[in-house]
Amino acid sequence: MLADEIDLSRGDVIAAPLAVRASSRPRIRQEIEARVILTGERVMEAGAQFLVKLGTAMATANVVSIHERTNI
């Protein structure tokens, strides 16, 4: 939960400041847990495959499981 309301757009990323992170060096991971907001018509289902873009980097992501859904 965020302390303040903020405006996000497609492609924006929320991350902890470097001072809060245990290590300031990025780590390469094969598996992550994330909160995702979809802006399109496609429904996210377990087993689905998506393209993920962070900055200029792109990767294929496979949805393993969904813990919660919220209709915004």
Predicted model as a PDB file, atoms N, CA, C, CB and O in Angstrom, pLDDT in the B-factor column:
MODEL        1                                                                  
ATOM      1  N   MET A   1       0.836  -1.169   0.000  1.00 64.00           N  
ATOM      2  CA  MET A   1       0.000   0.000   0.000  1.00 64.00           C  
ATOM      3  C   MET A   1       0.887   1.241   0.000  1.00 64.00           C  
ATOM      4  CB  MET A   1      -0.955  -0.007   1.209  1.00 64.00           C  
ATOM      5  O   MET A   1       1.883   1.304   0.720  1.00 64.00           O  
ATOM      6  N   LEU A   2       0.522   2.209  -0.801  1.00 69.00           N  
ATOM      7  CA  LEU A   2       1.286   3.449  -0.901  1.00 69.00           C  
ATOM      8  C   LEU A   2       0.756   4.487   0.080  1.00 69.00           C  
ATOM      9  CB  LEU A   2       1.237   3.999  -2.332  1.00 69.00           C  
ATOM     10  O   LEU A   2      -0.443   4.526   0.355  1.00 69.00           O  
ATOM     11  N   ALA A   3       1.631   5.316   0.602  1.00 78.00           N  
ATOM     12  CA  ALA A   3       1.232   6.363   1.537  1.00 78.00           C  
ATOM     13  C   ALA A   3       0.452   7.464   0.828  1.00 78.00           C  
ATOM     14  CB  ALA A   3       2.460   6.952   2.232  1.00 78.00           C  
ATOM     15  O   ALA A   3      -0.453   8.060   1.413  1.00 78.00           O  
ATOM     16  N   ASP A   4       0.798   7.737  -0.428  1.00 82.00           N  
ATOM     17  CA  ASP A   4       0.156   8.809  -1.191  1.00 82.00           C  
ATOM     18  C   ASP A   4      -0.423   8.257  -2.479  1.00 82.00           C  
ATOM     19  CB  ASP A   4       1.154   9.942  -1.495  1.00 82.00           C  
ATOM     20  O   ASP A   4       0.070   7.264  -3.014  1.00 82.00           O  
ATOM     21  N   GLU A   5      -1.471   8.901  -2.978  1.00 84.00           N  
ATOM     22  CA  GLU A   5      -2.031   8.532  -4.274  1.00 84.00           C  
ATOM     23  C   GLU A   5      -1.082   9.053  -5.353  1.00 84.00           C  
ATOM     24  CB  GLU A   5      -3.488   9.109  -4.461  1.00 84.00           C  
ATOM     25  O   GLU A   5      -0.646  10.203  -5.298  1.00 84.00           O  
ATOM     26  N   ILE A   6      -0.765   8.208  -6.329  1.00 82.00           N  
ATOM     27  CA  ILE A   6       0.117   8.623  -7.413  1.00 82.00           C  
ATOM     28  C   ILE A   6      -0.517   8.249  -8.746  1.00 82.00           C  
ATOM     29  CB  ILE A   6       1.520   7.975  -7.270  1.00 82.00           C  
ATOM     30  O   ILE A   6      -1.367   7.360  -8.816  1.00 82.00           O  
ATOM     31  N   ASP A   7      -0.097   8.933  -9.795  1.00 82.00           N  
ATOM     32  CA  ASP A   7      -0.614   8.675 -11.132  1.00 82.00           C  
ATOM     33  C   ASP A   7       0.399   7.823 -11.885  1.00 82.00           C  
ATOM     34  CB  ASP A   7      -0.905  10.006 -11.894  1.00 82.00           C  
ATOM     35  O   ASP A   7       1.556   8.211 -12.041  1.00 82.00           O  
ATOM     36  N   LEU A   8      -0.049   6.649 -12.352  1.00 78.00           N  
ATOM     37  CA  LEU A   8       0.828   5.763 -13.119  1.00 78.00           C  
ATOM     38  C   LEU A   8       0.295   5.605 -14.523  1.00 78.00           C  
ATOM     39  CB  LEU A   8       0.959   4.391 -12.441  1.00 78.00           C  
ATOM     40  O   LEU A   8      -0.913   5.670 -14.747  1.00 78.00           O  
ATOM     41  N   SER A   9       1.183   5.399 -15.460  1.00 78.00           N  
ATOM     42  CA  SER A   9       0.826   5.161 -16.849  1.00 78.00           C  
ATOM     43  C   SER A   9       1.440   3.852 -17.292  1.00 78.00           C  
ATOM     44  CB  SER A   9       1.291   6.323 -17.756  1.00 78.00           C  
ATOM     45  O   SER A   9       2.300   3.295 -16.610  1.00 78.00           O  
ATOM     46  N   ARG A  10       0.995   3.363 -18.434  1.00 72.00           N  
ATOM     47  CA  ARG A  10       1.539   2.127 -19.002  1.00 72.00           C  
ATOM     48  C   ARG A  10       3.061   2.220 -19.070  1.00 72.00           C  
ATOM     49  CB  ARG A  10       0.945   1.857 -20.412  1.00 72.00           C  
ATOM     50  O   ARG A  10       3.610   3.198 -19.578  1.00 72.00           O  
ATOM     51  N   GLY A  11       3.730   1.204 -18.559  1.00 70.00           N  
ATOM     52  CA  GLY A  11       5.181   1.163 -18.589  1.00 70.00           C  
ATOM     53  C   GLY A  11       5.855   1.716 -17.349  1.00 70.00           C  
ATOM     54  O   GLY A  11       7.061   1.539 -17.183  1.00 70.00           O  
ATOM     55  N   ASP A  12       5.111   2.385 -16.469  1.00 75.00           N  
ATOM     56  CA  ASP A  12       5.702   2.909 -15.240  1.00 75.00           C  
ATOM     57  C   ASP A  12       5.998   1.771 -14.275  1.00 75.00           C  
ATOM     58  CB  ASP A  12       4.767   3.941 -14.582  1.00 75.00           C  
ATOM     59  O   ASP A  12       5.311   0.750 -14.280  1.00 75.00           O  
ATOM     60  N   VAL A  13       7.019   1.948 -13.450  1.00 73.00           N  
ATOM     61  CA  VAL A  13       7.440   0.936 -12.489  1.00 73.00           C  
ATOM     62  C   VAL A  13       7.519   1.557 -11.109  1.00 73.00           C  
ATOM     63  CB  VAL A  13       8.797   0.320 -12.888  1.00 73.00           C  
ATOM     64  O   VAL A  13       8.038   2.662 -10.946  1.00 73.00           O  
ATOM     65  N   ILE A  14       7.001   0.842 -10.110  1.00 73.00           N  
ATOM     66  CA  ILE A  14       7.148   1.278  -8.720  1.00 73.00           C  
ATOM     67  C   ILE A  14       8.189   0.370  -8.082  1.00 73.00           C  
ATOM     68  CB  ILE A  14       5.771   1.228  -7.934  1.00 73.00           C  
ATOM     69  O   ILE A  14       8.079  -0.853  -8.161  1.00 73.00           O  
ATOM     70  N   ALA A  15       9.205   0.964  -7.446  1.00 71.00           N  
ATOM     71  CA  ALA A  15      10.247   0.172  -6.787  1.00 71.00           C  
ATOM     72  C   ALA A  15      10.720   0.911  -5.544  1.00 71.00           C  
ATOM     73  CB  ALA A  15      11.441  -0.105  -7.753  1.00 71.00           C  
ATOM     74  O   ALA A  15      10.597   2.133  -5.451  1.00 71.00           O  
ATOM     75  N   ALA A  16      11.260   0.162  -4.595  1.00 67.00           N  
ATOM     76  CA  ALA A  16      11.794   0.769  -3.378  1.00 67.00           C  
ATOM     77  C   ALA A  16      13.023   1.604  -3.725  1.00 67.00           C  
ATOM     78  CB  ALA A  16      12.147  -0.316  -2.324  1.00 67.00           C  
ATOM     79  O   ALA A  16      13.777   1.238  -4.626  1.00 67.00           O  
ATOM     80  N   PRO A  17      13.240   2.723  -3.023  1.00 67.00           N  
ATOM     81  CA  PRO A  17      14.445   3.520  -3.262  1.00 67.00           C  
ATOM     82  C   PRO A  17      15.694   2.695  -2.943  1.00 67.00           C  
ATOM     83  CB  PRO A  17      14.421   4.815  -2.410  1.00 67.00           C  
ATOM     84  O   PRO A  17      15.631   1.766  -2.139  1.00 67.00           O  
ATOM     85  N   LEU A  18      16.815   3.024  -3.560  1.00 61.00           N  
ATOM     86  CA  LEU A  18      18.054   2.277  -3.348  1.00 61.00           C  
ATOM     87  C   LEU A  18      18.425   2.191  -1.878  1.00 61.00           C  
ATOM     88  CB  LEU A  18      19.186   2.915  -4.121  1.00 61.00           C  
ATOM     89  O   LEU A  18      18.939   1.161  -1.442  1.00 61.00           O  
ATOM     90  N   ALA A  19      18.181   3.249  -1.092  1.00 58.00           N  
ATOM     91  CA  ALA A  19      18.538   3.257   0.323  1.00 58.00           C  
ATOM     92  C   ALA A  19      17.760   2.200   1.102  1.00 58.00           C  
ATOM     93  CB  ALA A  19      18.285   4.636   0.922  1.00 58.00           C  
ATOM     94  O   ALA A  19      18.234   1.735   2.138  1.00 58.00           O  
ATOM     95  N   VAL A  20      16.583   1.810   0.629  1.00 57.00           N  
ATOM     96  CA  VAL A  20      15.745   0.842   1.323  1.00 57.00           C  
ATOM     97  C   VAL A  20      16.111  -0.585   0.940  1.00 57.00           C  
ATOM     98  CB  VAL A  20      14.277   1.102   1.022  1.00 57.00           C  
ATOM     99  O   VAL A  20      15.934  -1.498   1.747  1.00 57.00           O  
ATOM    100  N   ARG A  21      16.604  -0.795  -0.240  1.00 56.00           N  
ATOM    101  CA  ARG A  21      16.945  -2.137  -0.727  1.00 56.00           C  
ATOM    102  C   ARG A  21      18.117  -2.719   0.058  1.00 56.00           C  
ATOM    103  CB  ARG A  21      17.285  -2.096  -2.229  1.00 56.00           C  
ATOM    104  O   ARG A  21      19.015  -1.990   0.479  1.00 56.00           O  
ATOM    105  N   ALA A  22      18.101  -4.029   0.250  1.00 60.00           N  
ATOM    106  CA  ALA A  22      19.189  -4.700   0.959  1.00 60.00           C  
ATOM    107  C   ALA A  22      20.506  -4.535   0.209  1.00 60.00           C  
ATOM    108  CB  ALA A  22      18.869  -6.190   1.147  1.00 60.00           C  
ATOM    109  O   ALA A  22      21.559  -4.360   0.822  1.00 60.00           O  
ATOM    110  N   SER A  23      20.442  -4.592  -1.104  1.00 61.00           N  
ATOM    111  CA  SER A  23      21.637  -4.442  -1.935  1.00 61.00           C  
ATOM    112  C   SER A  23      21.274  -3.533  -3.096  1.00 61.00           C  
ATOM    113  CB  SER A  23      22.173  -5.833  -2.445  1.00 61.00           C  
ATOM    114  O   SER A  23      20.195  -3.666  -3.674  1.00 61.00           O  
ATOM    115  N   SER A  24      22.159  -2.616  -3.441  1.00 59.00           N  
ATOM    116  CA  SER A  24      21.846  -1.692  -4.531  1.00 59.00           C  
ATOM    117  C   SER A  24      22.127  -2.295  -5.901  1.00 59.00           C  
ATOM    118  CB  SER A  24      22.636  -0.411  -4.369  1.00 59.00           C  
ATOM    119  O   SER A  24      21.794  -1.688  -6.919  1.00 59.00           O  
ATOM    120  N   ARG A  25      22.737  -3.484  -5.946  1.00 61.00           N  
ATOM    121  CA  ARG A  25      23.019  -4.125  -7.232  1.00 61.00           C  
ATOM    122  C   ARG A  25      21.804  -4.917  -7.692  1.00 61.00           C  
ATOM    123  CB  ARG A  25      24.257  -5.046  -7.130  1.00 61.00           C  
ATOM    124  O   ARG A  25      21.229  -5.669  -6.905  1.00 61.00           O  
ATOM    125  N   PRO A  26      21.401  -4.764  -8.946  1.00 60.00           N  
ATOM    126  CA  PRO A  26      20.278  -5.565  -9.466  1.00 60.00           C  
ATOM    127  C   PRO A  26      20.658  -7.047  -9.519  1.00 60.00           C  
ATOM    128  CB  PRO A  26      19.859  -5.069 -10.879  1.00 60.00           C  
ATOM    129  O   PRO A  26      21.817  -7.394  -9.748  1.00 60.00           O  
ATOM    130  N   ARG A  27      19.661  -7.918  -9.305  1.00 70.00           N  
ATOM    131  CA  ARG A  27      19.895  -9.357  -9.379  1.00 70.00           C  
ATOM    132  C   ARG A  27      19.063  -9.942 -10.513  1.00 70.00           C  
ATOM    133  CB  ARG A  27      19.551 -10.048  -8.031  1.00 70.00           C  
ATOM    134  O   ARG A  27      17.918  -9.541 -10.719  1.00 70.00           O  
ATOM    135  N   ILE A  28      19.628 -10.873 -11.235  1.00 73.00           N  
ATOM    136  CA  ILE A  28      18.899 -11.561 -12.301  1.00 73.00           C  
ATOM    137  C   ILE A  28      18.128 -12.705 -11.667  1.00 73.00           C  
ATOM    138  CB  ILE A  28      19.869 -12.083 -13.427  1.00 73.00           C  
ATOM    139  O   ILE A  28      18.687 -13.503 -10.914  1.00 73.00           O  
ATOM    140  N   ARG A  29      16.821 -12.781 -11.981  1.00 77.00           N  
ATOM    141  CA  ARG A  29      15.972 -13.818 -11.399  1.00 77.00           C  
ATOM    142  C   ARG A  29      15.246 -14.567 -12.497  1.00 77.00           C  
ATOM    143  CB  ARG A  29      14.964 -13.211 -10.407  1.00 77.00           C  
ATOM    144  O   ARG A  29      14.931 -13.993 -13.540  1.00 77.00           O  
ATOM    145  N   GLN A  30      14.983 -15.819 -12.279  1.00 83.00           N  
ATOM    146  CA  GLN A  30      14.181 -16.624 -13.198  1.00 83.00           C  
ATOM    147  C   GLN A  30      12.700 -16.549 -12.843  1.00 83.00           C  
ATOM    148  CB  GLN A  30      14.653 -18.081 -13.183  1.00 83.00           C  
ATOM    149  O   GLN A  30      11.842 -16.758 -13.702  1.00 83.00           O  
ATOM    150  N   GLU A  31      12.397 -16.252 -11.582  1.00 83.00           N  
ATOM    151  CA  GLU A  31      11.022 -16.246 -11.112  1.00 83.00           C  
ATOM    152  C   GLU A  31      10.813 -15.039 -10.199  1.00 83.00           C  
ATOM    153  CB  GLU A  31      10.681 -17.570 -10.373  1.00 83.00           C  
ATOM    154  O   GLU A  31      11.643 -14.755  -9.335  1.00 83.00           O  
ATOM    155  N   ILE A  32       9.704 -14.336 -10.395  1.00 81.00           N  
ATOM    156  CA  ILE A  32       9.389 -13.192  -9.541  1.00 81.00           C  
ATOM    157  C   ILE A  32       7.925 -13.258  -9.119  1.00 81.00           C  
ATOM    158  CB  ILE A  32       9.687 -11.854 -10.274  1.00 81.00           C  
ATOM    159  O   ILE A  32       7.116 -13.947  -9.739  1.00 81.00           O  
ATOM    160  N   GLU A  33       7.606 -12.541  -8.070  1.00 83.00           N  
ATOM    161  CA  GLU A  33       6.223 -12.343  -7.657  1.00 83.00           C  
ATOM    162  C   GLU A  33       5.933 -10.867  -7.889  1.00 83.00           C  
ATOM    163  CB  GLU A  33       5.976 -12.772  -6.141  1.00 83.00           C  
ATOM    164  O   GLU A  33       6.722 -10.009  -7.494  1.00 83.00           O  
ATOM    165  N   ALA A  34       4.806 -10.566  -8.527  1.00 80.00           N  
ATOM    166  CA  ALA A  34       4.530  -9.182  -8.886  1.00 80.00           C  
ATOM    167  C   ALA A  34       3.051  -8.858  -8.765  1.00 80.00           C  
ATOM    168  CB  ALA A  34       5.007  -8.900 -10.296  1.00 80.00           C  
ATOM    169  O   ALA A  34       2.201  -9.744  -8.858  1.00 80.00           O  
ATOM    170  N   ARG A  35       2.759  -7.610  -8.562  1.00 81.00           N  
ATOM    171  CA  ARG A  35       1.399  -7.091  -8.672  1.00 81.00           C  
ATOM    172  C   ARG A  35       1.312  -6.437 -10.034  1.00 81.00           C  
ATOM    173  CB  ARG A  35       1.043  -6.076  -7.506  1.00 81.00           C  
ATOM    174  O   ARG A  35       2.109  -5.557 -10.358  1.00 81.00           O  
ATOM    175  N   VAL A  36       0.352  -6.861 -10.827  1.00 80.00           N  
ATOM    176  CA  VAL A  36       0.260  -6.419 -12.218  1.00 80.00           C  
ATOM    177  C   VAL A  36      -1.098  -5.781 -12.455  1.00 80.00           C  
ATOM    178  CB  VAL A  36       0.486  -7.601 -13.195  1.00 80.00           C  
ATOM    179  O   VAL A  36      -2.123  -6.300 -12.013  1.00 80.00           O  
ATOM    180  N   ILE A  37      -1.102  -4.659 -13.150  1.00 79.00           N  
ATOM    181  CA  ILE A  37      -2.346  -4.021 -13.576  1.00 79.00           C  
ATOM    182  C   ILE A  37      -2.413  -4.147 -15.089  1.00 79.00           C  
ATOM    183  CB  ILE A  37      -2.422  -2.510 -13.117  1.00 79.00           C  
ATOM    184  O   ILE A  37      -1.566  -3.603 -15.798  1.00 79.00           O  
ATOM    185  N   LEU A  38      -3.404  -4.856 -15.581  1.00 79.00           N  
ATOM    186  CA  LEU A  38      -3.582  -5.008 -17.021  1.00 79.00           C  
ATOM    187  C   LEU A  38      -4.471  -3.893 -17.542  1.00 79.00           C  
ATOM    188  CB  LEU A  38      -4.183  -6.389 -17.362  1.00 79.00           C  
ATOM    189  O   LEU A  38      -5.488  -3.555 -16.936  1.00 79.00           O  
ATOM    190  N   THR A  39      -4.078  -3.332 -18.666  1.00 76.00           N  
ATOM    191  CA  THR A  39      -4.851  -2.234 -19.247  1.00 76.00           C  
ATOM    192  C   THR A  39      -5.561  -2.632 -20.526  1.00 76.00           C  
ATOM    193  CB  THR A  39      -3.953  -1.058 -19.519  1.00 76.00           C  
ATOM    194  O   THR A  39      -6.267  -1.815 -21.117  1.00 76.00           O  
ATOM    195  N   GLY A  40      -5.392  -3.850 -20.959  1.00 78.00           N  
ATOM    196  CA  GLY A  40      -6.003  -4.298 -22.207  1.00 78.00           C  
ATOM    197  C   GLY A  40      -7.224  -5.162 -21.967  1.00 78.00           C  
ATOM    198  O   GLY A  40      -7.705  -5.278 -20.840  1.00 78.00           O  
ATOM    199  N   GLU A  41      -7.716  -5.760 -23.019  1.00 83.00           N  
ATOM    200  CA  GLU A  41      -8.909  -6.609 -22.951  1.00 83.00           C  
ATOM    201  C   GLU A  41      -8.577  -8.046 -22.560  1.00 83.00           C  
ATOM    202  CB  GLU A  41      -9.628  -6.599 -24.286  1.00 83.00           C  
ATOM    203  O   GLU A  41      -9.456  -8.775 -22.102  1.00 83.00           O  
ATOM    204  N   ARG A  42      -7.336  -8.460 -22.733  1.00 81.00           N  
ATOM    205  CA  ARG A  42      -6.950  -9.845 -22.472  1.00 81.00           C  
ATOM    206  C   ARG A  42      -6.990 -10.154 -20.970  1.00 81.00           C  
ATOM    207  CB  ARG A  42      -5.543 -10.121 -23.033  1.00 81.00           C  
ATOM    208  O   ARG A  42      -6.537  -9.351 -20.155  1.00 81.00           O  
ATOM    209  N   VAL A  43      -7.528 -11.308 -20.615  1.00 82.00           N  
ATOM    210  CA  VAL A  43      -7.613 -11.736 -19.220  1.00 82.00           C  
ATOM    211  C   VAL A  43      -6.367 -12.526 -18.865  1.00 82.00           C  
ATOM    212  CB  VAL A  43      -8.889 -12.582 -18.970  1.00 82.00           C  
ATOM    213  O   VAL A  43      -5.919 -13.366 -19.646  1.00 82.00           O  
ATOM    214  N   MET A  44      -5.801 -12.266 -17.690  1.00 85.00           N  
ATOM    215  CA  MET A  44      -4.639 -13.014 -17.247  1.00 85.00           C  
ATOM    216  C   MET A  44      -5.103 -14.309 -16.584  1.00 85.00           C  
ATOM    217  CB  MET A  44      -3.773 -12.171 -16.275  1.00 85.00           C  
ATOM    218  O   MET A  44      -5.908 -14.285 -15.653  1.00 85.00           O  
ATOM    219  N   GLU A  45      -4.599 -15.416 -17.064  1.00 90.00           N  
ATOM    220  CA  GLU A  45      -4.928 -16.740 -16.530  1.00 90.00           C  
ATOM    221  C   GLU A  45      -3.627 -17.483 -16.232  1.00 90.00           C  
ATOM    222  CB  GLU A  45      -5.820 -17.551 -17.533  1.00 90.00           C  
ATOM    223  O   GLU A  45      -2.606 -17.227 -16.871  1.00 90.00           O  
ATOM    224  N   ALA A  46      -3.660 -18.398 -15.269  1.00 92.00           N  
ATOM    225  CA  ALA A  46      -2.498 -19.243 -15.005  1.00 92.00           C  
ATOM    226  C   ALA A  46      -2.167 -20.009 -16.282  1.00 92.00           C  
ATOM    227  CB  ALA A  46      -2.763 -20.224 -13.808  1.00 92.00           C  
ATOM    228  O   ALA A  46      -3.061 -20.547 -16.934  1.00 92.00           O  
ATOM    229  N   GLY A  47      -0.896 -20.058 -16.635  1.00 93.00           N  
ATOM    230  CA  GLY A  47      -0.450 -20.713 -17.856  1.00 93.00           C  
ATOM    231  C   GLY A  47      -0.312 -19.778 -19.043  1.00 93.00           C  
ATOM    232  O   GLY A  47       0.273 -20.150 -20.060  1.00 93.00           O  
ATOM    233  N   ALA A  48      -0.848 -18.558 -18.926  1.00 91.00           N  
ATOM    234  CA  ALA A  48      -0.760 -17.588 -20.027  1.00 91.00           C  
ATOM    235  C   ALA A  48       0.680 -17.085 -20.170  1.00 91.00           C  
ATOM    236  CB  ALA A  48      -1.729 -16.391 -19.788  1.00 91.00           C  
ATOM    237  O   ALA A  48       1.464 -17.128 -19.222  1.00 91.00           O  
ATOM    238  N   GLN A  49       1.005 -16.614 -21.359  1.00 92.00           N  
ATOM    239  CA  GLN A  49       2.326 -16.079 -21.647  1.00 92.00           C  
ATOM    240  C   GLN A  49       2.177 -14.618 -22.062  1.00 92.00           C  
ATOM    241  CB  GLN A  49       3.041 -16.908 -22.757  1.00 92.00           C  
ATOM    242  O   GLN A  49       1.296 -14.288 -22.855  1.00 92.00           O  
ATOM    243  N   PHE A  50       3.025 -13.747 -21.536  1.00 86.00           N  
ATOM    244  CA  PHE A  50       2.988 -12.320 -21.825  1.00 86.00           C  
ATOM    245  C   PHE A  50       4.379 -11.823 -22.154  1.00 86.00           C  
ATOM    246  CB  PHE A  50       2.406 -11.538 -20.645  1.00 86.00           C  
ATOM    247  O   PHE A  50       5.368 -12.428 -21.742  1.00 86.00           O  
ATOM    248  N   LEU A  51       4.468 -10.730 -22.891  1.00 87.00           N  
ATOM    249  CA  LEU A  51       5.732 -10.015 -23.065  1.00 87.00           C  
ATOM    250  C   LEU A  51       5.816  -8.981 -21.955  1.00 87.00           C  
ATOM    251  CB  LEU A  51       5.837  -9.341 -24.490  1.00 87.00           C  
ATOM    252  O   LEU A  51       4.855  -8.256 -21.699  1.00 87.00           O  
ATOM    253  N   VAL A  52       6.959  -8.915 -21.300  1.00 82.00           N  
ATOM    254  CA  VAL A  52       7.180  -7.963 -20.217  1.00 82.00           C  
ATOM    255  C   VAL A  52       8.276  -7.013 -20.659  1.00 82.00           C  
ATOM    256  CB  VAL A  52       7.558  -8.684 -18.878  1.00 82.00           C  
ATOM    257  O   VAL A  52       9.307  -7.442 -21.177  1.00 82.00           O  
ATOM    258  N   LYS A  53       8.054  -5.712 -20.454  1.00 79.00           N  
ATOM    259  CA  LYS A  53       9.050  -4.720 -20.852  1.00 79.00           C  
ATOM    260  C   LYS A  53       9.377  -3.845 -19.648  1.00 79.00           C  
ATOM    261  CB  LYS A  53       8.541  -3.855 -22.048  1.00 79.00           C  
ATOM    262  O   LYS A  53       8.481  -3.304 -19.001  1.00 79.00           O  
ATOM    263  N   LEU A  54      10.668  -3.712 -19.355  1.00 75.00           N  
ATOM    264  CA  LEU A  54      11.139  -2.829 -18.297  1.00 75.00           C  
ATOM    265  C   LEU A  54      12.227  -1.967 -18.909  1.00 75.00           C  
ATOM    266  CB  LEU A  54      11.665  -3.631 -17.042  1.00 75.00           C  
ATOM    267  O   LEU A  54      13.318  -2.452 -19.211  1.00 75.00           O  
ATOM    268  N   GLY A  55      11.931  -0.697 -19.089  1.00 72.00           N  
ATOM    269  CA  GLY A  55      12.853   0.181 -19.810  1.00 72.00           C  
ATOM    270  C   GLY A  55      12.914  -0.258 -21.253  1.00 72.00           C  
ATOM    271  O   GLY A  55      11.890  -0.289 -21.935  1.00 72.00           O  
ATOM    272  N   THR A  56      14.102  -0.601 -21.733  1.00 77.00           N  
ATOM    273  CA  THR A  56      14.248  -1.075 -23.112  1.00 77.00           C  
ATOM    274  C   THR A  56      14.380  -2.594 -23.188  1.00 77.00           C  
ATOM    275  CB  THR A  56      15.460  -0.424 -23.762  1.00 77.00           C  
ATOM    276  O   THR A  56      14.447  -3.154 -24.282  1.00 77.00           O  
ATOM    277  N   ALA A  57      14.416  -3.270 -22.031  1.00 80.00           N  
ATOM    278  CA  ALA A  57      14.561  -4.730 -22.001  1.00 80.00           C  
ATOM    279  C   ALA A  57      13.200  -5.406 -22.113  1.00 80.00           C  
ATOM    280  CB  ALA A  57      15.272  -5.180 -20.710  1.00 80.00           C  
ATOM    281  O   ALA A  57      12.229  -4.971 -21.493  1.00 80.00           O  
ATOM    282  N   MET A  58      13.135  -6.482 -22.914  1.00 86.00           N  
ATOM    283  CA  MET A  58      11.897  -7.254 -23.051  1.00 86.00           C  
ATOM    284  C   MET A  58      12.188  -8.723 -22.768  1.00 86.00           C  
ATOM    285  CB  MET A  58      11.281  -7.080 -24.472  1.00 86.00           C  
ATOM    286  O   MET A  58      13.269  -9.231 -23.064  1.00 86.00           O  
ATOM    287  N   ALA A  59      11.181  -9.400 -22.179  1.00 86.00           N  
ATOM    288  CA  ALA A  59      11.305 -10.832 -21.903  1.00 86.00           C  
ATOM    289  C   ALA A  59       9.927 -11.459 -21.974  1.00 86.00           C  
ATOM    290  CB  ALA A  59      11.960 -11.090 -20.512  1.00 86.00           C  
ATOM    291  O   ALA A  59       8.915 -10.768 -21.861  1.00 86.00           O  
ATOM    292  N   THR A  60       9.890 -12.769 -22.162  1.00 89.00           N  
ATOM    293  CA  THR A  60       8.641 -13.514 -22.132  1.00 89.00           C  
ATOM    294  C   THR A  60       8.394 -13.957 -20.697  1.00 89.00           C  
ATOM    295  CB  THR A  60       8.681 -14.738 -23.105  1.00 89.00           C  
ATOM    296  O   THR A  60       9.308 -14.451 -20.036  1.00 89.00           O  
ATOM    297  N   ALA A  61       7.166 -13.786 -20.207  1.00 89.00           N  
ATOM    298  CA  ALA A  61       6.808 -14.198 -18.851  1.00 89.00           C  
ATOM    299  C   ALA A  61       5.671 -15.206 -18.915  1.00 89.00           C  
ATOM    300  CB  ALA A  61       6.407 -12.975 -17.984  1.00 89.00           C  
ATOM    301  O   ALA A  61       4.725 -15.046 -19.687  1.00 89.00           O  
ATOM    302  N   ASN A  62       5.775 -16.234 -18.104  1.00 92.00           N  
ATOM    303  CA  ASN A  62       4.726 -17.235 -17.982  1.00 92.00           C  
ATOM    304  C   ASN A  62       4.036 -17.046 -16.637  1.00 92.00           C  
ATOM    305  CB  ASN A  62       5.300 -18.678 -18.122  1.00 92.00           C  
ATOM    306  O   ASN A  62       4.707 -16.968 -15.608  1.00 92.00           O  
ATOM    307  N   VAL A  63       2.717 -16.972 -16.628  1.00 92.00           N  
ATOM    308  CA  VAL A  63       1.955 -16.812 -15.398  1.00 92.00           C  
ATOM    309  C   VAL A  63       1.827 -18.180 -14.746  1.00 92.00           C  
ATOM    310  CB  VAL A  63       0.551 -16.179 -15.672  1.00 92.00           C  
ATOM    311  O   VAL A  63       1.244 -19.095 -15.329  1.00 92.00           O  
ATOM    312  N   VAL A  64       2.365 -18.324 -13.544  1.00 92.00           N  
ATOM    313  CA  VAL A  64       2.320 -19.600 -12.833  1.00 92.00           C  
ATOM    314  C   VAL A  64       1.039 -19.700 -12.018  1.00 92.00           C  
ATOM    315  CB  VAL A  64       3.551 -19.762 -11.920  1.00 92.00           C  
ATOM    316  O   VAL A  64       0.340 -20.711 -12.075  1.00 92.00           O  
ATOM    317  N   SER A  65       0.730 -18.652 -11.259  1.00 92.00           N  
ATOM    318  CA  SER A  65      -0.501 -18.657 -10.461  1.00 92.00           C  
ATOM    319  C   SER A  65      -0.963 -17.235 -10.218  1.00 92.00           C  
ATOM    320  CB  SER A  65      -0.289 -19.388  -9.117  1.00 92.00           C  
ATOM    321  O   SER A  65      -0.197 -16.280 -10.344  1.00 92.00           O  
ATOM    322  N   ILE A  66      -2.224 -17.116  -9.869  1.00 90.00           N  
ATOM    323  CA  ILE A  66      -2.837 -15.815  -9.562  1.00 90.00           C  
ATOM    324  C   ILE A  66      -3.409 -15.925  -8.157  1.00 90.00           C  
ATOM    325  CB  ILE A  66      -3.960 -15.417 -10.621  1.00 90.00           C  
ATOM    326  O   ILE A  66      -4.214 -16.812  -7.874  1.00 90.00           O  
ATOM    327  N   HIS A  67      -2.994 -15.023  -7.281  1.00 89.00           N  
ATOM    328  CA  HIS A  67      -3.423 -15.083  -5.880  1.00 89.00           C  
ATOM    329  C   HIS A  67      -4.666 -14.236  -5.607  1.00 89.00           C  
ATOM    330  CB  HIS A  67      -2.294 -14.629  -4.975  1.00 89.00           C  
ATOM    331  O   HIS A  67      -5.449 -14.552  -4.711  1.00 89.00           O  
ATOM    332  N   GLU A  68      -4.848 -13.170  -6.372  1.00 87.00           N  
ATOM    333  CA  GLU A  68      -5.949 -12.248  -6.104  1.00 87.00           C  
ATOM    334  C   GLU A  68      -6.251 -11.449  -7.364  1.00 87.00           C  
ATOM    335  CB  GLU A  68      -5.610 -11.300  -4.921  1.00 87.00           C  
ATOM    336  O   GLU A  68      -5.354 -11.149  -8.152  1.00 87.00           O  
ATOM    337  N   ARG A  69      -7.519 -11.111  -7.544  1.00 84.00           N  
ATOM    338  CA  ARG A  69      -7.922 -10.237  -8.654  1.00 84.00           C  
ATOM    339  C   ARG A  69      -8.737  -9.076  -8.080  1.00 84.00           C  
ATOM    340  CB  ARG A  69      -8.753 -11.030  -9.737  1.00 84.00           C  
ATOM    341  O   ARG A  69      -9.542  -9.256  -7.166  1.00 84.00           O  
ATOM    342  N   THR A  70      -8.514  -7.898  -8.628  1.00 80.00           N  
ATOM    343  CA  THR A  70      -9.279  -6.713  -8.246  1.00 80.00           C  
ATOM    344  C   THR A  70      -9.721  -6.022  -9.513  1.00 80.00           C  
ATOM    345  CB  THR A  70      -8.445  -5.749  -7.342  1.00 80.00           C  
ATOM    346  O   THR A  70      -8.885  -5.734 -10.369  1.00 80.00           O  
ATOM    347  N   ASN A  71     -10.989  -5.749  -9.665  1.00 75.00           N  
ATOM    348  CA  ASN A  71     -11.499  -5.045 -10.829  1.00 75.00           C  
ATOM    349  C   ASN A  71     -11.470  -3.553 -10.535  1.00 75.00           C  
ATOM    350  CB  ASN A  71     -12.938  -5.519 -11.193  1.00 75.00           C  
ATOM    351  O   ASN A  71     -12.276  -3.052  -9.750  1.00 75.00           O  
ATOM    352  N   ILE A  72     -10.524  -2.832 -11.175  1.00 73.00           N  
ATOM    353  CA  ILE A  72     -10.399  -1.405 -10.920  1.00 73.00           C  
ATOM    354  C   ILE A  72     -11.232  -0.614 -11.901  1.00 73.00           C  
ATOM    355  CB  ILE A  72      -8.945  -0.970 -10.995  1.00 73.00           C  
ATOM    356  O   ILE A  72     -11.253   0.615 -11.843  1.00 73.00           O  
TER     357      ILE A  72                                                      
ENDMDL                                                                          
END                                                                             
